[in-house]
Amino acid sequence: MNNSLDDSKGTMQDFGYREELKRTLDFWDLLIYGIVFMVPIAPFGIYGYVASTSKGMVPLVYLISMVGMLFTALSYARLAEVFPIAGSIYSYAQRGINEHIGFFAGWLILLDYILIPALLYTVSATALNNMIPFLPKFFWLMFFLLLNTVINVLGIEITAKTNRIVVALELIVLIIFLAFGLTAVSNHIYGPDTWINPIYNKEEFDISLLMTATSLAVLSFLGFDSISTLTEEVRGERTNAGKVVGKAIIISIPVVGVMFIAQTWVAAILVPDYTSFSRLEGAFYEVAQIAGGSFLKGVTSVATALAWGITNALVAQAAISRILFSMARDRKLPVILAVIHPKYKTPYVSTILVALITLIIILAGASIDDLASLVNFGALSSFLILHITLINHFIFRKKSKDYFKHLFLPLVGLLFIGYVWMSIGSLAKELGFIWTVIGILYMIIMKLFHHEGFTSRN
Protein backbone atom coordinates (compact mmCIF):
# COMPACT_ATOMS: atom_id res chain seq x y z
CA MET A 1 0.00 0.00 0.00
CA ASN A 2 1.27 3.43 -0.95
CA ASN A 3 1.50 5.81 2.02
CA SER A 4 2.55 8.89 0.08
CA LEU A 5 1.72 12.16 1.72
CA ASP A 6 -0.31 13.70 -1.03
CA ASP A 7 -1.09 11.68 -4.13
CA SER A 8 -4.60 12.98 -4.61
CA LYS A 9 -3.84 13.60 -8.29
CA GLY A 10 -2.88 9.98 -8.94
CA THR A 11 -4.96 6.91 -9.56
CA MET A 12 -6.44 4.25 -7.31
CA GLN A 13 -3.36 2.19 -8.10
CA ASP A 14 -1.23 4.92 -6.51
CA PHE A 15 -3.01 4.14 -3.24
CA GLY A 16 -2.47 0.42 -3.77
CA TYR A 17 -6.08 -0.40 -4.74
CA ARG A 18 -8.14 -1.38 -7.76
CA GLU A 19 -11.34 0.33 -8.87
CA GLU A 20 -13.96 -2.02 -7.43
CA LEU A 21 -16.97 0.06 -6.38
CA LYS A 22 -19.39 1.45 -8.94
CA ARG A 23 -19.08 5.23 -9.55
CA THR A 24 -22.67 6.44 -9.89
CA LEU A 25 -23.11 9.26 -7.34
CA ASP A 26 -23.04 13.02 -7.91
CA PHE A 27 -22.93 16.02 -5.57
CA TRP A 28 -26.68 16.02 -4.93
CA ASP A 29 -26.66 12.31 -4.11
CA LEU A 30 -23.93 12.94 -1.53
CA LEU A 31 -25.64 15.99 -0.05
CA ILE A 32 -28.97 14.17 0.25
CA TYR A 33 -27.19 11.15 1.71
CA GLY A 34 -25.70 13.32 4.47
CA ILE A 35 -28.98 15.12 5.11
CA VAL A 36 -30.84 11.82 5.36
CA PHE A 37 -28.25 10.47 7.80
CA MET A 38 -28.63 13.54 10.03
CA VAL A 39 -32.45 13.45 9.64
CA PRO A 40 -34.02 16.90 9.05
CA ILE A 41 -36.58 16.17 11.79
CA ALA A 42 -34.07 14.67 14.27
CA PRO A 43 -34.98 17.17 17.06
CA PHE A 44 -38.49 15.66 17.15
CA GLY A 45 -37.15 12.66 19.04
CA ILE A 46 -34.83 14.34 21.59
CA TYR A 47 -36.37 17.81 21.99
CA GLY A 48 -37.53 17.21 25.58
CA TYR A 49 -34.09 16.11 26.79
CA VAL A 50 -32.31 19.05 25.16
CA ALA A 51 -34.94 21.52 26.43
CA SER A 52 -34.71 20.22 29.99
CA THR A 53 -30.90 20.33 30.09
CA SER A 54 -30.56 23.73 28.39
CA LYS A 55 -33.42 25.31 30.36
CA GLY A 56 -35.42 25.94 27.21
CA MET A 57 -32.63 27.38 25.03
CA VAL A 58 -32.85 24.62 22.43
CA PRO A 59 -32.32 26.80 19.30
CA LEU A 60 -29.17 28.23 20.90
CA VAL A 61 -27.88 24.73 21.60
CA TYR A 62 -28.40 23.73 17.96
CA LEU A 63 -26.73 26.94 16.79
CA ILE A 64 -23.67 26.17 18.94
CA SER A 65 -23.64 22.58 17.67
CA MET A 66 -23.90 23.71 14.05
CA VAL A 67 -21.00 26.16 14.32
CA GLY A 68 -18.86 23.69 16.25
CA MET A 69 -19.46 20.80 13.86
CA LEU A 70 -18.72 23.03 10.88
CA PHE A 71 -15.06 23.13 11.96
CA THR A 72 -15.00 19.32 11.92
CA ALA A 73 -16.67 19.34 8.51
CA LEU A 74 -13.90 21.61 7.20
CA SER A 75 -11.25 19.15 8.39
CA TYR A 76 -13.10 16.27 6.74
CA ALA A 77 -13.37 18.23 3.48
CA ARG A 78 -9.66 19.05 3.33
CA LEU A 79 -8.58 15.49 4.03
CA ALA A 80 -11.11 14.13 1.51
CA GLU A 81 -9.42 16.20 -1.18
CA VAL A 82 -5.96 14.90 -0.25
CA PHE A 83 -7.00 11.27 0.21
CA PRO A 84 -10.03 10.67 -2.08
CA ILE A 85 -10.65 7.04 -1.10
CA ALA A 86 -13.27 5.20 0.93
CA GLY A 87 -12.71 4.60 4.63
CA SER A 88 -13.33 8.07 6.07
CA ILE A 89 -11.27 8.86 9.19
CA TYR A 90 -9.64 5.41 9.06
CA SER A 91 -8.06 6.15 5.68
CA TYR A 92 -7.19 9.75 6.56
CA ALA A 93 -5.42 8.98 9.85
CA GLN A 94 -3.70 5.97 8.30
CA ARG A 95 -2.05 8.17 5.69
CA GLY A 96 -1.98 11.48 7.54
CA ILE A 97 -0.29 10.06 10.68
CA ASN A 98 0.51 6.33 10.52
CA GLU A 99 -1.09 2.92 10.09
CA HIS A 100 -1.53 2.25 13.81
CA ILE A 101 -3.35 5.53 14.49
CA GLY A 102 -5.41 4.86 11.39
CA PHE A 103 -6.45 1.50 12.78
CA PHE A 104 -7.56 3.08 16.07
CA ALA A 105 -9.44 5.81 14.26
CA GLY A 106 -11.27 3.13 12.30
CA TRP A 107 -11.77 1.06 15.46
CA LEU A 108 -13.36 4.05 17.22
CA ILE A 109 -15.62 5.00 14.32
CA LEU A 110 -16.73 1.36 14.19
CA LEU A 111 -18.09 1.79 17.70
CA ASP A 112 -20.13 4.71 16.38
CA TYR A 113 -21.46 3.32 13.11
CA ILE A 114 -21.91 -0.32 14.05
CA LEU A 115 -24.20 0.60 16.97
CA ILE A 116 -26.24 3.27 15.20
CA PRO A 117 -28.54 0.87 13.28
CA ALA A 118 -29.44 -1.03 16.47
CA LEU A 119 -30.16 2.23 18.26
CA LEU A 120 -32.32 3.55 15.43
CA TYR A 121 -34.26 0.31 14.99
CA THR A 122 -34.96 0.07 18.72
CA VAL A 123 -36.24 3.64 19.00
CA SER A 124 -38.41 3.33 15.88
CA ALA A 125 -39.82 -0.09 16.77
CA THR A 126 -40.73 1.12 20.24
CA ALA A 127 -42.53 4.16 18.84
CA LEU A 128 -44.50 2.15 16.27
CA ASN A 129 -45.35 -0.56 18.79
CA ASN A 130 -46.89 2.09 21.03
CA MET A 131 -49.02 3.36 18.15
CA ILE A 132 -49.88 -0.07 16.70
CA PRO A 133 -49.76 -2.40 19.73
CA PHE A 134 -51.15 -5.48 17.94
CA LEU A 135 -47.90 -5.70 15.94
CA PRO A 136 -45.06 -6.80 18.26
CA LYS A 137 -41.90 -4.75 18.57
CA PHE A 138 -39.83 -7.60 17.09
CA PHE A 139 -41.90 -7.42 13.88
CA TRP A 140 -40.85 -3.82 13.28
CA LEU A 141 -37.22 -4.59 14.16
CA MET A 142 -37.03 -7.39 11.60
CA PHE A 143 -38.96 -5.37 9.00
CA PHE A 144 -36.53 -2.45 9.17
CA LEU A 145 -33.46 -4.70 9.33
CA LEU A 146 -34.37 -6.88 6.33
CA LEU A 147 -35.58 -3.97 4.19
CA ASN A 148 -32.45 -1.89 4.67
CA THR A 149 -30.10 -4.84 4.20
CA VAL A 150 -31.70 -5.80 0.88
CA ILE A 151 -31.63 -2.20 -0.41
CA ASN A 152 -27.95 -1.78 0.51
CA VAL A 153 -26.95 -5.08 -1.11
CA LEU A 154 -28.76 -4.18 -4.34
CA GLY A 155 -26.56 -1.13 -4.79
CA ILE A 156 -25.79 2.43 -3.81
CA GLU A 157 -27.94 3.64 -6.73
CA ILE A 158 -31.02 2.13 -5.08
CA THR A 159 -30.00 3.67 -1.76
CA ALA A 160 -29.56 7.08 -3.42
CA LYS A 161 -32.98 6.90 -5.11
CA THR A 162 -34.60 5.86 -1.83
CA ASN A 163 -32.86 8.76 -0.09
CA ARG A 164 -34.28 11.30 -2.54
CA ILE A 165 -37.84 10.10 -1.94
CA VAL A 166 -37.51 9.95 1.82
CA VAL A 167 -35.79 13.30 2.27
CA ALA A 168 -38.63 14.88 0.27
CA LEU A 169 -41.18 13.27 2.60
CA GLU A 170 -39.27 14.43 5.69
CA LEU A 171 -39.14 17.99 4.36
CA ILE A 172 -42.90 17.86 3.70
CA VAL A 173 -43.49 16.81 7.33
CA LEU A 174 -41.20 19.59 8.54
CA ILE A 175 -43.04 22.16 6.39
CA ILE A 176 -46.38 20.91 7.71
CA PHE A 177 -45.19 21.31 11.30
CA LEU A 178 -43.78 24.79 10.66
CA ALA A 179 -47.01 25.83 8.90
CA PHE A 180 -49.19 24.67 11.78
CA GLY A 181 -46.73 26.00 14.35
CA LEU A 182 -46.37 29.46 12.84
CA THR A 183 -50.15 29.69 12.37
CA ALA A 184 -50.63 28.86 16.06
CA VAL A 185 -47.99 31.43 17.01
CA SER A 186 -49.69 34.12 14.88
CA ASN A 187 -53.00 33.46 16.63
CA HIS A 188 -51.57 34.39 20.02
CA ILE A 189 -49.89 37.47 21.39
CA TYR A 190 -46.47 36.69 22.83
CA GLY A 191 -44.18 39.10 24.64
CA PRO A 192 -40.66 39.74 23.35
CA ASP A 193 -39.20 37.46 26.03
CA THR A 194 -41.05 34.47 24.57
CA TRP A 195 -39.30 35.04 21.22
CA ILE A 196 -35.86 35.88 22.65
CA ASN A 197 -35.52 33.41 25.56
CA PRO A 198 -35.04 30.34 23.32
CA ILE A 199 -31.89 31.99 21.99
CA TYR A 200 -30.75 33.76 25.15
CA ASN A 201 -32.39 33.70 28.55
CA LYS A 202 -30.27 35.86 30.84
CA GLU A 203 -31.78 34.47 34.03
CA GLU A 204 -31.31 30.81 33.07
CA PHE A 205 -28.05 31.06 31.08
CA ASP A 206 -25.39 28.57 32.25
CA ILE A 207 -22.54 27.72 29.88
CA SER A 208 -21.84 24.34 31.52
CA LEU A 209 -25.49 23.28 31.13
CA LEU A 210 -25.51 24.51 27.54
CA MET A 211 -22.46 22.42 26.68
CA THR A 212 -24.01 19.38 28.35
CA ALA A 213 -27.10 19.93 26.20
CA THR A 214 -24.81 20.37 23.19
CA SER A 215 -23.38 16.90 23.83
CA LEU A 216 -26.95 15.64 23.27
CA ALA A 217 -27.82 17.88 20.32
CA VAL A 218 -24.55 17.18 18.50
CA LEU A 219 -25.81 13.62 17.96
CA SER A 220 -28.30 15.07 15.49
CA PHE A 221 -25.39 16.22 13.30
CA LEU A 222 -23.57 12.89 13.32
CA GLY A 223 -23.72 11.48 9.84
CA PHE A 224 -22.29 14.33 7.75
CA ASP A 225 -18.97 12.48 8.02
CA SER A 226 -20.52 9.40 6.42
CA ILE A 227 -20.43 11.23 3.08
CA SER A 228 -16.67 10.62 3.02
CA THR A 229 -17.22 6.83 3.01
CA LEU A 230 -18.70 7.10 -0.51
CA THR A 231 -15.69 8.77 -2.15
CA GLU A 232 -14.93 5.81 -4.41
CA GLU A 233 -18.52 5.80 -5.69
CA VAL A 234 -18.55 9.40 -6.97
CA ARG A 235 -19.23 9.72 -10.69
CA GLY A 236 -16.64 11.10 -13.11
CA GLU A 237 -12.90 11.60 -12.67
CA ARG A 238 -11.50 10.17 -9.44
CA THR A 239 -9.31 13.25 -8.96
CA ASN A 240 -12.46 15.36 -8.62
CA ALA A 241 -14.18 12.99 -6.16
CA GLY A 242 -12.51 14.46 -3.06
CA LYS A 243 -13.59 18.00 -3.95
CA VAL A 244 -17.18 16.90 -4.56
CA VAL A 245 -17.22 15.01 -1.25
CA GLY A 246 -15.72 17.96 0.62
CA LYS A 247 -18.26 20.39 -0.83
CA ALA A 248 -21.17 18.12 0.13
CA ILE A 249 -19.83 17.66 3.68
CA ILE A 250 -19.44 21.40 4.32
CA ILE A 251 -22.81 22.42 2.84
CA SER A 252 -24.74 19.68 4.67
CA ILE A 253 -24.04 21.19 8.11
CA PRO A 254 -25.67 24.64 7.68
CA VAL A 255 -28.51 23.21 5.56
CA VAL A 256 -29.56 20.81 8.30
CA GLY A 257 -28.62 23.24 11.08
CA VAL A 258 -31.07 25.87 9.82
CA MET A 259 -33.83 23.24 9.80
CA PHE A 260 -33.00 22.22 13.37
CA ILE A 261 -33.00 25.81 14.62
CA ALA A 262 -36.26 26.71 12.85
CA GLN A 263 -38.30 23.79 14.20
CA THR A 264 -36.98 24.05 17.75
CA TRP A 265 -37.50 27.83 17.86
CA VAL A 266 -41.15 27.45 16.86
CA ALA A 267 -41.56 24.67 19.43
CA ALA A 268 -39.97 26.77 22.18
CA ILE A 269 -42.30 29.69 21.43
CA LEU A 270 -45.39 27.47 21.50
CA VAL A 271 -44.42 25.92 24.85
CA PRO A 272 -42.13 28.38 26.65
CA ASP A 273 -42.32 26.42 29.93
CA TYR A 274 -39.83 23.60 29.37
CA THR A 275 -40.80 22.03 32.71
CA SER A 276 -44.41 21.43 31.67
CA PHE A 277 -43.88 18.31 29.56
CA SER A 278 -45.37 15.11 30.97
CA ARG A 279 -42.66 12.93 29.37
CA LEU A 280 -39.36 14.17 27.98
CA GLU A 281 -39.29 11.50 25.26
CA GLY A 282 -42.66 12.70 23.97
CA ALA A 283 -42.15 16.44 24.50
CA PHE A 284 -42.12 17.42 20.83
CA TYR A 285 -45.32 15.50 20.17
CA GLU A 286 -47.00 17.46 22.95
CA VAL A 287 -45.93 20.62 21.13
CA ALA A 288 -47.34 19.19 17.90
CA GLN A 289 -50.63 18.45 19.69
CA ILE A 290 -50.87 22.11 20.72
CA ALA A 291 -49.99 23.34 17.23
CA GLY A 292 -52.16 21.04 15.13
CA GLY A 293 -54.11 18.64 17.34
CA SER A 294 -54.06 14.84 17.08
CA PHE A 295 -53.42 14.98 13.33
CA LEU A 296 -50.09 16.79 13.67
CA LYS A 297 -49.10 14.72 16.69
CA GLY A 298 -49.67 11.53 14.72
CA VAL A 299 -47.85 12.80 11.63
CA THR A 300 -44.75 13.86 13.59
CA SER A 301 -44.70 10.62 15.59
CA VAL A 302 -44.93 8.33 12.56
CA ALA A 303 -42.48 10.47 10.58
CA THR A 304 -39.90 10.25 13.37
CA ALA A 305 -40.24 6.46 13.63
CA LEU A 306 -39.92 5.91 9.87
CA ALA A 307 -37.14 8.48 9.42
CA TRP A 308 -34.99 6.83 12.08
CA GLY A 309 -35.93 3.22 11.31
CA ILE A 310 -35.60 3.33 7.52
CA THR A 311 -33.75 6.34 6.17
CA ASN A 312 -31.22 6.99 8.91
CA ALA A 313 -30.52 3.31 9.49
CA LEU A 314 -30.28 2.70 5.72
CA VAL A 315 -27.45 5.17 5.20
CA ALA A 316 -25.79 4.18 8.49
CA GLN A 317 -25.60 0.57 7.34
CA ALA A 318 -24.17 1.69 3.99
CA ALA A 319 -21.52 3.80 5.72
CA ILE A 320 -20.28 1.17 8.15
CA SER A 321 -20.12 -1.47 5.41
CA ARG A 322 -17.74 0.82 3.46
CA ILE A 323 -15.50 1.30 6.48
CA LEU A 324 -15.37 -2.46 7.09
CA PHE A 325 -14.60 -2.89 3.38
CA SER A 326 -11.72 -0.38 3.57
CA MET A 327 -10.18 -1.91 6.69
CA ALA A 328 -10.56 -5.44 5.33
CA ARG A 329 -8.85 -4.73 1.99
CA ASP A 330 -5.91 -3.38 4.03
CA ARG A 331 -5.93 -6.68 5.98
CA LYS A 332 -6.80 -4.90 9.24
CA LEU A 333 -9.96 -7.02 9.42
CA PRO A 334 -10.80 -10.41 7.85
CA VAL A 335 -10.35 -10.10 4.09
CA ILE A 336 -13.75 -11.65 3.39
CA LEU A 337 -15.31 -8.34 4.44
CA ALA A 338 -13.75 -6.74 1.35
CA VAL A 339 -15.57 -9.07 -1.05
CA ILE A 340 -17.62 -7.17 -3.65
CA HIS A 341 -20.85 -8.51 -5.11
CA PRO A 342 -20.11 -9.48 -8.76
CA LYS A 343 -23.37 -8.00 -10.07
CA TYR A 344 -24.28 -5.10 -7.78
CA LYS A 345 -20.69 -3.97 -7.02
CA THR A 346 -21.42 -3.48 -3.32
CA PRO A 347 -19.52 -4.78 -0.24
CA TYR A 348 -22.33 -7.21 0.43
CA VAL A 349 -20.49 -9.43 2.95
CA SER A 350 -19.83 -6.40 5.17
CA THR A 351 -23.42 -5.28 4.74
CA ILE A 352 -24.77 -8.66 5.83
CA LEU A 353 -22.34 -8.80 8.77
CA VAL A 354 -23.58 -5.41 9.99
CA ALA A 355 -27.15 -6.74 9.81
CA LEU A 356 -26.21 -9.81 11.87
CA ILE A 357 -24.38 -7.74 14.50
CA THR A 358 -27.35 -5.40 14.70
CA LEU A 359 -29.67 -8.35 15.24
CA ILE A 360 -27.46 -9.69 18.05
CA ILE A 361 -27.38 -6.30 19.78
CA ILE A 362 -31.15 -6.01 19.51
CA LEU A 363 -31.72 -9.52 20.89
CA ALA A 364 -29.30 -8.79 23.75
CA GLY A 365 -31.66 -6.04 24.84
CA ALA A 366 -29.14 -3.19 24.95
CA SER A 367 -30.75 -0.04 26.33
CA ILE A 368 -31.27 3.07 24.23
CA ASP A 369 -29.30 5.21 26.70
CA ASP A 370 -26.23 2.95 26.63
CA LEU A 371 -26.27 2.67 22.84
CA ALA A 372 -26.57 6.45 22.43
CA SER A 373 -23.70 7.09 24.85
CA LEU A 374 -21.38 4.66 23.11
CA VAL A 375 -22.22 6.12 19.69
CA ASN A 376 -21.28 9.53 21.06
CA PHE A 377 -17.98 8.25 22.48
CA GLY A 378 -16.94 6.60 19.21
CA ALA A 379 -17.84 9.54 17.01
CA LEU A 380 -16.32 12.31 19.12
CA SER A 381 -13.13 10.35 19.83
CA SER A 382 -12.59 9.77 16.11
CA PHE A 383 -13.25 13.46 15.41
CA LEU A 384 -10.41 14.35 17.81
CA ILE A 385 -8.06 12.15 15.76
CA LEU A 386 -9.38 13.77 12.57
CA HIS A 387 -8.27 17.29 13.59
CA ILE A 388 -4.89 16.01 14.79
CA THR A 389 -4.46 14.24 11.45
CA LEU A 390 -5.06 17.43 9.49
CA ILE A 391 -2.52 19.37 11.56
CA ASN A 392 0.07 16.60 11.37
CA HIS A 393 -0.27 16.09 7.63
CA PHE A 394 -0.18 19.72 6.54
CA ILE A 395 1.87 21.49 9.23
CA PHE A 396 4.43 18.86 10.20
CA ARG A 397 4.68 16.75 7.04
CA LYS A 398 3.92 19.17 4.22
CA LYS A 399 5.38 22.18 6.08
CA SER A 400 2.37 24.28 5.13
CA LYS A 401 2.51 27.99 5.92
CA ASP A 402 -1.25 28.39 5.69
CA TYR A 403 -1.65 28.44 9.46
CA PHE A 404 -5.25 29.65 9.35
CA LYS A 405 -6.60 26.70 7.35
CA HIS A 406 -4.21 24.02 8.52
CA LEU A 407 -3.67 24.96 12.18
CA PHE A 408 -6.11 27.53 13.57
CA LEU A 409 -9.35 26.07 12.16
CA PRO A 410 -8.59 22.43 13.13
CA LEU A 411 -7.43 23.61 16.57
CA VAL A 412 -10.78 25.33 17.12
CA GLY A 413 -12.54 22.15 16.05
CA LEU A 414 -10.30 20.09 18.33
CA LEU A 415 -11.09 22.29 21.34
CA PHE A 416 -14.82 22.25 20.65
CA ILE A 417 -14.99 18.47 20.23
CA GLY A 418 -12.75 18.02 23.27
CA TYR A 419 -15.04 20.17 25.42
CA VAL A 420 -18.12 18.24 24.29
CA TRP A 421 -16.26 14.94 24.79
CA MET A 422 -15.66 15.88 28.43
CA SER A 423 -19.44 16.15 28.89
CA ILE A 424 -19.98 12.49 27.96
CA GLY A 425 -21.24 10.36 30.84
CA SER A 426 -18.82 8.23 32.86
CA LEU A 427 -20.47 4.95 31.81
CA ALA A 428 -19.93 5.74 28.13
CA LYS A 429 -16.28 6.55 28.80
CA GLU A 430 -15.78 3.31 30.73
CA LEU A 431 -17.37 1.18 28.00
CA GLY A 432 -15.53 3.17 25.34
CA PHE A 433 -12.17 2.56 26.99
CA ILE A 434 -12.98 -1.16 27.20
CA TRP A 435 -13.59 -1.11 23.44
CA THR A 436 -10.26 0.68 22.99
CA VAL A 437 -8.41 -1.92 25.08
CA ILE A 438 -9.96 -4.69 22.97
CA GLY A 439 -8.60 -2.91 19.89
CA ILE A 440 -5.12 -2.68 21.43
CA LEU A 441 -5.11 -6.39 22.27
CA TYR A 442 -6.30 -7.23 18.76
CA MET A 443 -3.50 -5.18 17.21
CA ILE A 444 -0.85 -6.71 19.51
CA ILE A 445 -1.96 -10.25 18.66
CA MET A 446 -1.94 -9.49 14.93
CA LYS A 447 1.56 -7.99 15.16
CA LEU A 448 2.88 -10.96 17.18
CA PHE A 449 1.70 -13.27 14.43
CA HIS A 450 3.18 -10.92 11.81
CA HIS A 451 -0.21 -10.42 10.19
CA GLU A 452 0.18 -8.64 6.85
CA GLY A 453 -2.20 -5.80 7.73
CA PHE A 454 -0.13 -4.81 10.77
CA THR A 455 3.28 -4.93 9.14
CA SER A 456 4.61 -1.45 8.42
CA ARG A 457 5.03 -0.74 4.73
CA ASN A 458 5.97 2.29 2.68
Residue pairs with C-beta under 8 A, 6 or more apart in sequence:
1 15
1 16
1 330
1 457
2 14
2 15
2 16
3 94
3 95
3 99
3 457
3 458
4 14
4 95
5 95
5 393
5 397
5 398
6 82
6 393
6 398
7 14
7 15
8 81
8 82
8 83
8 84
8 239
8 242
9 239
11 238
12 18
12 19
12 85
12 232
12 238
15 83
15 85
17 85
17 329
19 232
19 238
20 232
20 340
20 345
21 86
21 156
21 232
21 233
21 340
21 345
21 346
21 347
22 155
22 156
22 157
22 233
22 344
22 345
22 346
23 232
23 233
23 234
23 235
23 236
23 238
23 241
24 155
24 156
24 157
24 160
24 233
24 235
25 33
25 156
25 160
25 230
25 233
25 234
25 235
26 234
26 235
26 244
27 244
27 247
27 248
29 160
29 163
30 227
30 230
30 234
30 244
30 245
30 248
31 227
31 248
31 251
31 252
31 255
32 160
32 163
32 164
32 167
33 159
33 160
33 163
33 226
33 227
33 230
33 248
33 315
34 223
34 224
34 226
34 227
34 248
34 249
34 252
34 256
35 167
35 252
35 255
35 256
36 163
36 166
36 167
36 170
36 311
36 312
36 314
36 315
37 222
37 223
37 224
37 226
37 312
37 315
37 316
37 319
38 220
38 221
38 222
38 223
38 224
38 252
38 256
39 170
39 220
39 223
39 307
39 308
39 311
39 312
40 167
40 170
40 171
40 174
40 256
40 259
41 170
41 173
41 174
41 177
41 259
41 263
41 300
41 303
41 304
41 307
42 219
42 220
42 260
42 307
43 50
43 58
43 62
43 217
43 220
43 260
43 263
43 264
43 267
43 284
44 263
44 284
44 285
44 300
44 303
44 304
45 123
45 281
45 284
45 304
45 308
46 216
46 217
46 219
46 220
47 58
47 264
47 267
47 283
47 284
47 287
48 277
48 279
48 280
48 281
48 282
48 283
48 284
49 216
49 280
49 281
49 283
50 58
50 61
50 213
50 216
50 217
50 264
51 58
51 268
51 274
51 277
51 280
51 283
52 274
52 275
52 277
52 280
53 209
53 212
53 213
53 216
54 60
54 61
54 209
54 210
54 213
55 201
55 204
55 206
55 209
55 274
56 197
56 198
56 201
56 204
56 268
56 272
56 273
56 274
57 197
57 198
57 199
57 200
57 201
57 204
57 205
57 210
57 213
57 268
58 198
58 213
58 217
58 264
58 265
58 267
58 268
59 198
59 199
59 261
59 264
59 265
59 268
60 198
60 199
60 200
60 210
61 210
61 213
61 214
61 216
61 217
62 217
62 220
62 257
62 260
62 261
62 264
63 199
63 257
63 261
64 210
64 211
64 214
64 217
65 214
65 217
65 218
65 220
65 221
65 257
65 260
66 221
66 253
66 254
66 257
66 260
66 261
68 214
68 218
68 413
68 416
68 417
68 420
69 218
69 221
69 224
69 253
70 250
70 253
70 254
71 387
71 409
71 410
71 412
71 413
71 416
72 225
72 383
72 386
72 387
72 413
72 416
72 417
73 224
73 225
73 249
73 250
73 252
73 253
74 250
74 409
74 410
74 413
75 386
75 387
75 389
75 390
75 409
75 410
75 413
76 88
76 224
76 225
76 228
76 246
76 249
76 386
77 245
77 246
77 247
77 249
77 250
78 246
78 390
78 394
78 405
78 406
79 92
79 96
79 386
79 389
79 390
79 393
80 92
80 228
80 231
80 242
80 243
80 245
80 246
80 249
81 242
81 243
81 246
82 92
82 96
82 242
82 393
83 91
83 92
83 95
83 96
83 242
84 231
84 232
84 238
84 239
84 241
84 242
84 245
85 91
85 231
85 232
85 326
86 229
86 230
86 231
86 232
86 233
86 322
86 323
86 325
86 326
87 94
87 106
87 229
87 322
87 323
87 326
87 327
88 109
88 225
88 226
88 228
88 229
88 319
88 322
88 323
88 326
89 105
89 106
89 109
89 225
89 228
89 382
89 383
89 385
89 386
89 389
90 102
90 103
90 105
90 106
90 109
90 323
90 326
90 327
91 102
91 326
92 102
92 105
92 386
92 389
93 101
93 102
93 104
93 105
93 106
93 385
93 386
93 389
94 101
94 102
94 103
94 105
94 106
94 330
95 102
95 393
96 389
96 390
96 392
96 393
96 397
97 385
97 388
97 389
97 392
97 393
99 454
99 456
99 457
100 443
101 385
101 389
103 327
103 332
103 439
103 443
103 454
104 385
104 436
104 439
105 382
105 385
105 386
105 389
106 323
106 326
106 327
106 332
107 435
107 436
107 439
108 378
108 381
108 382
108 385
108 435
108 436
108 439
109 323
109 378
109 379
109 382
110 320
110 323
110 324
110 378
111 374
111 375
111 377
111 378
111 432
111 435
112 222
112 375
112 377
112 378
112 379
112 382
113 226
113 316
113 319
113 320
113 323
113 378
114 320
114 354
114 357
114 358
115 361
115 371
115 374
115 375
115 378
116 222
116 312
116 313
116 316
116 320
116 375
117 145
117 148
117 313
117 316
117 317
117 320
117 354
117 358
118 357
118 358
118 361
118 362
118 366
118 371
119 368
119 371
119 372
119 375
120 144
120 308
120 309
120 312
120 313
120 316
121 140
121 141
121 144
121 145
121 309
121 313
121 358
121 362
122 141
122 362
122 366
122 368
122 371
123 305
123 308
123 309
123 368
124 140
124 144
124 304
124 305
124 306
124 308
124 309
124 310
124 313
125 137
125 138
125 140
125 141
125 144
125 309
126 137
126 368
127 301
127 304
127 305
128 135
128 140
128 302
128 305
128 309
129 135
129 136
129 137
129 140
131 298
131 301
131 302
131 305
140 309
141 362
144 309
144 310
144 313
145 355
145 358
145 359
145 362
147 310
148 310
148 313
148 314
148 317
148 355
149 317
149 351
149 352
149 355
151 158
151 159
151 162
151 314
152 159
152 314
152 317
152 318
152 321
152 346
152 351
153 341
153 344
153 346
153 348
153 351
153 352
154 344
154 346
155 344
155 345
155 346
156 230
156 233
156 318
156 346
159 314
159 315
159 318
162 311
162 314
163 311
163 314
163 315
166 307
166 310
166 311
167 311
169 303
170 303
170 307
170 311
173 299
173 300
173 303
174 259
174 263
176 292
176 296
176 299
177 263
177 266
177 288
177 291
177 292
177 296
177 299
177 300
178 262
178 263
178 266
180 288
180 291
180 292
180 296
181 263
181 266
181 267
181 270
181 287
181 291
181 292
182 266
183 291
184 270
184 290
184 291
184 292
185 266
185 269
185 270
190 269
194 269
194 272
195 269
197 204
197 268
197 272
198 264
198 265
198 268
198 269
199 265
211 419
211 420
211 423
212 423
214 420
214 423
215 376
215 420
215 423
215 424
217 260
218 376
218 380
218 420
219 372
219 375
219 376
220 256
220 260
221 253
221 256
221 257
222 375
222 379
223 312
223 315
223 316
223 319
224 249
224 252
224 253
224 256
225 249
225 379
225 383
226 315
226 316
226 318
226 319
227 245
227 248
227 249
227 252
228 245
228 249
229 318
229 319
229 322
229 323
229 326
230 245
230 318
230 319
230 322
231 241
231 242
231 245
232 238
232 241
234 240
234 241
234 244
234 245
236 244
266 291
267 284
267 287
268 274
270 287
270 290
270 291
271 277
271 286
271 287
271 290
277 283
277 286
278 286
284 300
285 297
285 300
285 301
286 297
288 296
288 297
288 299
288 300
288 301
289 296
289 297
292 299
317 351
317 354
317 355
317 358
318 351
320 350
320 354
321 346
321 347
321 350
321 351
321 353
321 354
322 347
322 350
324 333
324 337
324 347
324 350
324 353
324 354
325 337
325 338
325 340
325 347
325 350
327 333
327 337
328 334
328 335
328 336
328 337
328 338
328 350
329 335
329 338
330 453
331 451
331 452
331 453
331 454
332 453
332 454
333 453
336 349
337 347
337 349
337 350
337 353
338 347
338 349
338 350
339 347
339 348
339 349
340 346
340 347
340 348
341 347
341 348
361 371
370 427
370 428
370 431
373 424
373 425
373 427
373 428
373 431
374 428
374 431
374 432
374 435
376 424
376 428
377 424
377 428
377 429
377 431
377 432
378 432
378 435
380 417
380 420
380 421
380 424
381 421
381 432
383 413
383 417
384 414
384 417
384 418
384 421
387 410
387 411
387 413
387 414
387 417
388 410
388 414
390 406
390 410
391 406
391 407
391 410
391 411
394 400
394 402
394 405
394 406
394 407
395 403
395 406
395 407
400 406
443 454
446 453
446 454
447 454
447 455
